[in-house]
Amino acid sequence: MIYAPKLRLCGVIAGAACAFSICMSPVAQAQKAADSEVRDEIKVSQADIAAAANAGPGLFRALPARTPGAKEALARMHRESASRAAEKGLTQKAAPAAMSNALTGPYFYPADVASGGGPTLATARQHALYVNYTGSVASNWGNPERFLKDLNESTFIHLADQYAGSTANDRYPVGEHARVRYPASSNILYESDLAAIAHAAALEHGAGLGSIYHIFLPAGQDTCFDPTPGSTPVCYSPDNYSTFYFCAYHDAVQFSDIGWVLFTVEPFQDITYCAEAVPSANGQLADSTYTTLNHETFETISDPIPGGGYTTQIDFIGNEIGDECISPYNSQGDEVDPTLILNGRPYNVQLIYSNTYHACASVP
């Protein structure tokens, strides 16, 4: 289901149901085009919060932090997500056949990925949502929209061709961006809070498999999956290592009013157990943001509704194409990634798994 966004005019919208309010003169529009600062704003309504609560937990895949117990804690969460996928009829129907076919040959590649019979993204617009930040986008995250534009215009993005079923250029352009002011009673935002933000954005710019919403969180903002009775919280929580298990994730939530909405959750990455090693091409803060965003973008393209797209069937079952190529890390716990040239600019980002080469790669 694709939800067609409605045009909302400045000065005529009021009340809690308004998700976006955009009032820009031609001069402001020109200035916006010239820099990366965010002047548009999203306000999440009670209707958005209710929609997220009614939808319940999404289908997700998380990037482990390099902390003790992270892989085990996330394995439990991924099993719960897979169970929800099975209830929705989105199980990996191709898995038994993929495993059987691989094992009948004279050799097999255990890390290759196979489709679970669900969709992939041949094209999608990418939107950036910046939550509860002070200062500038650059001081919090670098320039993630420029990175996404350079990735879209690079050769590297064509690694996704073999999974997306298209070889066309410019398939994942950058769309809109907005500042988000989301009230919270603590420094924790839960998956349901982020789903409410994604719902508000999708009302304006479209739901379905044609849009990806990247939700960026500032330093000091923790985020957790909604708690289940009797279980240990699973969080991005650098201030509480006892619950700190992931660095980022991508999610798909099916809302009753607008259908599927795809989003990634991008917490502040310039911290121990998530950060990029230095020296790096754009500095530790920026490249830490970019390598995680790169990971989640490729996985959203190849497995947008987690469990239905491309995952491993034999070795480390359930891994996606970014999981297969997480780089080694140094003695400080920072990830050591290669320098890639994307659209003429250098970035330190991880490689992506290719069935073509049966290996992690930077070229299609």
N, C-alpha and C positions, 0 to 999 in steps of 0.2 A: 504494500500500500504506500503510495506517495501522497503526502499532504501538500497541497498547493498553498503557498504563503499568501497572506492578504496584505494589500497596501495599506499602511497606516500613515495618516497625514499629521504633520506637526500642529499642535495647538488644538486638536479636536479629540484627543484621547485622554481619558481620565479614569481613575478607579484602579482597583487592585488587579483587574484582569489584563491590564496593559503590560506586555512583556518587553517591548522596546519603545524608546522615545528618541527619535533622531531628528534634530533640527539643525540643518547645516546650510549656510549661505554658499554661493558659488566660490567666494574667496576662501571660506573654510574648507570646502571640498578640494580646492586646488592645493591648499596647505597640507591637508591630510594626505593627498597623493604624493607630496614631496617628502614626507617623513613617516616614521613608523609609530608615532604616538597615537593613543587611542582617545577619541573624543565621543564616540558613541557609547551608550550605556544600556545595559539590560537590567531590568528589575524583575525579580522572580516573584510571582504572585502566589497567593494561597491556592489558587487553582492548579498551578504548576506543582506545588508541593503535594497536593492531594493526588494529582495524576501519577506522581512518582510512587507515592505510598500504595496506591491501588495496583500499580504495575508489579511491585515486589522486586526482589533481587534480579539483576540482569544476568546475562551470560558473559563471562569475562575470562581473560587470561592475564595474569600478572607477571611482571618482571621481578625476580627475587632480588632482595637486597643481599649483600655479601655479609650477612649476619648469621650467627649460629641458629640452626633450627628453621631458617627461612624456607628452604625447599620442602621440608616436611609439613610445615604449617600451610604452605600454599598448595601442596598436593591434596590436603583435605579440602581446601576451598575449591580447588578445581574439580574434585570429585562431586562436590555439591552442585557446582555449575553444570557439570555433565549430566547429573541426574535431572536437573531442570530442563536441559536440552532434550533428554530422552522423553520427558513428559510432554514436551511440545512437538514431538516427532522429528527432532533435529539431530538424532544420533548419527554416528559415523557409519552409514550403511555400507560404504565401500571398504571399510577396514578389513573384514575377513577376506574379501577377494584380493585386496592389495597385498596382504600378508601371504596368502596362498600363492599368488602369481610370483612374488619376489622369491619365494623359497623353492620354486620348481626349476629355476635356471641353474646353470653351472656355477653361478656366483650371484651375490645380491649386495645391495648397498643399504645397510641397516639404517642410515640416517636420512634416506630419501623420504619425502613427504608424499602423501596421497590425499585425494579429495574425499571428504565425507559425504559428498553428494549435495552439499549446500552451495550457496552463491559465493562468488568472488566479485571484486569491484573492477570492472573494465574502465570505469571513469568515476570520478567523484570530486566535488568541490570541498576544499578544506577551510574551515573557519576557526579563528583563534578567539578564545574567551579568557580574559585575564581577571582573576578573582581577588578582591579585597587587598589590592596592593597599594603601597605608597611609593613615591618617587616615580621613576620612569620604567617602561618595559625593559629598556636596555640594562638598567641597574639591577633588575630582578632576574632576567632570563637571557640577555643578549638580544638577538634579533631573530626569533624563531620563524617569523613570516618570511624573511629573506631566505633563511635556510630552506623552508618548504618550497619557495619559488625556485631556488637553485636546484634542489632535488628534482622537482618536476621537469626542469629543462635539461637535466643531466642524462648521460648514458646509464648511470647507476640505476635509475628508476626502472629501466627496461629489464632489470632482473625479474621484475614482477610480471613481465609479459607471459612467461610460461605458466603462470598461475591464473592470471586475469583473462587470458584468451584474446588479447589485443596487442598490436605492436605500434599503434598510433602514438604520435608525440602529444605533449601538453594535455595529458589525460587527468592530471590531478592538480588543477590550478588552485591558487589561494583565493578564497572568496572574501567574506566579511570578517570584521573583528569588532569586539566590544569589551568594555570594562564591565565587571559584574560586582555589585555590592550586595553581598549575601549575609544577612544577620545570623550570628551563631552565638549560642550561650557558652561555648567553650572554644578552645583552639582546635577542636576536631570537627571536620566535615565528613559525613558518612556517604556511602555510595548513593543512598537515597537523596541526599542533598545535591550531589553532583548530577544525578538523574533529573532532578527538578530544574537545575540550571540548563541542562541539555534540552529539556522539554520546552522551556521558555524560548531558547534560541531556535529550536526547530519550528515553533509556531511562526516565526518570522521568516526563516530562510530555508525551510523545507525539511521534512523527515524522509525516511526511506534510505535506500542504498546509494543515493546520489550525493550524500553529504556526510562529512566527517567533522565533528566538533572536537577541537583540542582544548581542554580545560587546564589552564596553567595556575598553579597555586604558589604563593610567595613563601619566602623563608619564614619559619615559625608556624606555618599552617600544617597541622597534622591531618591525616585522612585515614579512615578505617572502613572496612566492610561492616555493614550493619551487624550488630552482635546477635548471636544465637544462644539460647539458654545453655549454660553449662560449659561453654567453649571459651578458650582464650582469645581475646581480641586479636585480629590480624590487621596490621596497620603499617602505614608510613609514619613513623614516630621517632625521629632522631633524638628527641628529648626523653624518650622512654624505651630503652633498648629491649626491655622484656617483651614488648609487643611489636618491635620494628622488624617487619618481614618482607616488605616489598618497596620498590623504587617507583613503579608506575604500573598502569594497566590499560587495556582497551576493553570496551564494554559495549554490549548491545542490549537495549531495553525495548520491550514491546509494549507501547502504551495503547490503551483502549480507544483513544480518540484519534491518534495520528499514526499509529503503527510503529514500526521499528525506527529507533534513533541510534546512530553509532557515535560513540565518543571515546576519546582517550583521556586519561587522567595523568597530568604531568606535574607532580610536586617539584619543589625546589631541589635541584640535583647536586648542587655544589656542597656536598656534605660527605663525610666519611661513609664508606660502604655503598655509595651510589656514584661518586664523582669520577670524572675523567682525569687521567694522570697528566701531570705537567712535565715538561713544557708541552703546550698544544697550540694549534694554529690560531685560535681565536681567544685564548685564555681559558682557564679552568671553568669559570662560571658559564660561559657561552657554550663551549664544546660539551660540557656535561649535560646541558639542556638538549643540544642537537643530537647527540648519539642516542639518548633515550627516546627523543621524538622520532628519530629515524627508525628505531626498533619498532615502536608502536605503530607507525604509519605503514610500514611494510606488512606487519602482521594484520592490521585492519584490512588492507587490500586483499591479502591471500586467505584470511579467515575472519571475515567481518562479523559473522554470527558464530562465536567460538564453539568449536565442536563440529561444525558443518563444512568448514573449508579444508585447507591443506594443513595436515599435521603428520607427525611421524607415526608409523604403525608398528614398528619392530623395535627400534632402539630408542629408549627414553620416550615411551608412548605418550602422545599428546603434545609433544613439543611443536612449536610453530617455527617459521623460517628465521625469525630473529633469535629465538631461544637456542637454536642449533649453533649459533655463531657468536655467543657472548664471549668477549675477549678475555684473556688472562688478566690478572691484576697484580699490582706490585705490593711491596711490603707495607705500604700505607693503606692498602685496601682500595686503591684507585684503579680503574679499568684502563688498560693500555691498548688503545686503538690505532689503526694506521691512519695516515693522512691521505684523504681522497680529494681530488679536484672535481668539484661539482659546478658546472656552468662557469668555469674560470676562477672559482674561489676555493681555497683550501679549508677542509674541515677534518677534525679527528672524530670519526664515527666508525661503528662496528660494521663488519661485513655481513652479508645476508646469504642464507643457504640457497644453493642452486641445484635442482635435480639434473640440469644439463651437465654440470661438471661433477656432480656428486661431492660437492665441497662448498665451503664458504667462499664467496666471490665478490668482486667489485665491478664486474662487467657482465653483460647478458650472454 
